[in-house]
Amino acid sequence: MNENLFASFITPMILGLPLVTLIVLFPSLLFPTPNRLMSNRLISLQQWMLQLVSKQMMSIHNTKGQTWTLMLMSLILFIGSTNLLGLLPHSFTPTTQLSMNLGMAIPLWAGAVVTGFRNKTKASLAHFLPQGTPTPLIPMLVIIETISLFIQPVALAVRLTANITAGHLLIHLIGGATLALMSISMTTALITFIILVLLTILEFAVAMIQAYVFTLLVSLYLHDNT
């Protein structure tokens, strides 16, 4: 294959205009708002999964934390549907862009931290200095805890970007190897094709797991600050 290895991560353009906005808005069309008394099976399945995830994720929160339920459920739906759509041929996955993942992680993290400083000021400040710290170590620990606090959104974004990008690159490489081996050895090509199918199934699972992990970590950050 003569295609560039990272060509699938380039933002698609039409007439010189980027299509990222349309791609980002497209997953919302897959989750229509029910306007009937009796929902169909697809909408019923979506509602059941949302209730299951929200019950599991939000049960640890108090009343203030549970006000974030709608936002967190919208977040997991958006990331999961975007990751899954990115596995289709000739598609583009916005979650492989670190800038977009930072754009999701930083506001959510900042909102959780600001909520903590507003509602639990003393407890939030106490995280910077563990109880019983020796006096000579106080400045160093404050700096370390401050750095660890600001690294949280970066870790969120980098984790999602790295997992999705690595999966796409592996699929691209094994797919290219399968095409190249077809003219050399059909037996070896069949083996690599089976590996490709198994890896694709794994990527479907990774797409959903990463959406859940991203949302769960945001939920845990919120729990620590409410």
N, C-alpha and C positions, 0 to 999 in steps of 0.2 A: 504494500500500500504506500502510495506516494503522499498521502495526506499527512499534514503535520500532526504530531502526537497531541498537541494542545489545541488543535483547531476547534474541537468541540466545546472548548471553554471560552471562545471568542464571542463577544456580544453580537448577536445577529443584527444586520442592518438592512433596511429597504429604502432606496433613494436617499441614502446618506443619513437616515433617521434611525436611531436605536429603537429596538422593539422590546426593551426590557419592561417598560411600563405595561404593555399589553400582555406580556408573558406572566408578569407578576399578578395581574388582575384575572387572568384566565382561570386559575383553580377555583375562584369564588363561584364561577358558573356551574361547577360540579356539585355544589351543595345548595340546591334551591330551597327556598322557604316554603314549607307546606301550607297550602291554602284550602285544603279539603278536610272534612271531618275524619275521613278514613284515609290514612297514608298508604302509599304502596310499599312493597317489600324493601326497596332500596332505602327510602327515607326512614322506615322503621328500623332497619339495620344501622343506619348512621346514628339515629337517636339512641339506640341501645348501646352502641359503642361509646358515644359521648357521655352518657349517664354512667357507664362503667368506669371510664377513665376519670371523670370528674369526681365520682364518689371515692375512688382510690387515692387521687392526688390531693383533693381538697379536704379530706376528713381530718387532717392534722392541723388545719388552720382555725383560727378563731373567727369571730364575726367580721372583723376588719379585713382579714386575709381572704375570706370567702367572697368579698366584693370583686376580687380579681378573677373569679371563675370564668366569666364570659370572655375576658381577654385571653386567658391561658388556653381555653378550649379553641378559640379562634386561631391562636398561635400554633397549636399542635396540628390542627386541620390544614393550615396553610403550609407549614413545613413538610408534613407528610405527603400532601397531594403534589407539592412542587417536586419533592424528591422522586416520587413515583412517575410523574410525567417526564422527568428527565431521563428515565430509562427507556423511553420510546425512541425508535430510530429517527435520526435527523432532528432531534429535539435539543433544547437548551435548558440547562439546570441552573437557575439563579443562585441556588445555595452553594454552588462551587465558587462563588465570588466572595472573597473575604470582606469586601466593602459592604455588601448587602447583609452578611451575617453580623458584622459589627453594628450596622444600622438597626438591627433587631435587638442585639444583646445590650448595647450601651443604654438606650432609653429604659428598657425593662429593669436592668440592674440599677440604674440611677433612681428610678421610681421606687424600687424596694428600699434602697439606702436612704432616700429622702424621707420615706414613710417611717423608717426606723428612727431617724433623728427627730422627727416630729412627735412620734408617739412614745418612744422609749429612749430619750436622750441619754440618760445616765447609763443604761444598759448598752447602748450602741457605743458610747465612748469607752466603756469598760472593756470592750473587745480589743482595744488597742494596747491594753496593759493587763496581762493576766495577774490574778491575785497571788501575792507572795513572791513577786519578782524582786531579786536583789537590786539595790539602788544603783550600782554601777552599770547594770544591764538595761535600765529603763530606757535611755535614748535609743539604743540599738533595737530593742524589741518594738518600740513605737514605730520606728522606721520600717522594720520588717513587716509588721502587721498592716501598716499603711500600704506598702507595696503589694502585699497579698490581697488587700481589698481591691486595689485598682487593677489587679491582674485577672480578677474574676470574669469580667465581660470579655476580655481578650481570650481567655481559656474557653469560654463558651463558643465564641465565633470560630476559633482555630480548630476546635474539636470537630465541629460540624463540617467545616470546609475540608479538613484533612480526610475525614472518613468518606465523604461523598466523592471527593476528587480521586482518592486512591482507588475506589471501586470502579469509577469510570475509566481510569487509566488501565487497570487490569483487564477490564472487558475489551478495551480498544487493542491492547497488546495481544491478548489471546485470540481475539477475532482476526487480527492481522496475521498471526502465526498460523491459524487454521487455513486461511486462504492461501498462504505461501506453501503450506505442506500438501495441499490437494494435488499439486502437480509433481510432487516428489514421492509421497507415500500416503495412500488413502487410509491405511490402518492407523498411522500416526495422526493423520488429520481427523479421523473419527474420534480418537482418544481426546485430542485437544478440543473437539467440538463438544464432547460430553462434559469436559471440564468447564467449557464456556457456559453451557446450559446450567450446570450446578452453581457456577459463580453468579449467573444472572438471578437465579432463585435466591441465593444468599443476599444479593444486592437489594432485592425487594424487601427482605427482612431487615437489612441494615437501614434502608430508607425510613421504615416505620420506627425502628428502635431509636435512631438518631433524633427523630422528631420528638419521641417520648422523653429521651434523655435531656434534650435541650429544654423542654418545657418543665420537666421535673426539677432540674437544677434551678431554673428561675423561681419555681414554687418553693424550693428549699431556701433560697436567698430571701424570699418574701417571708417565709416562716420565721427566719432568724430576726426579722425586723418588725414583726407585728406582735 
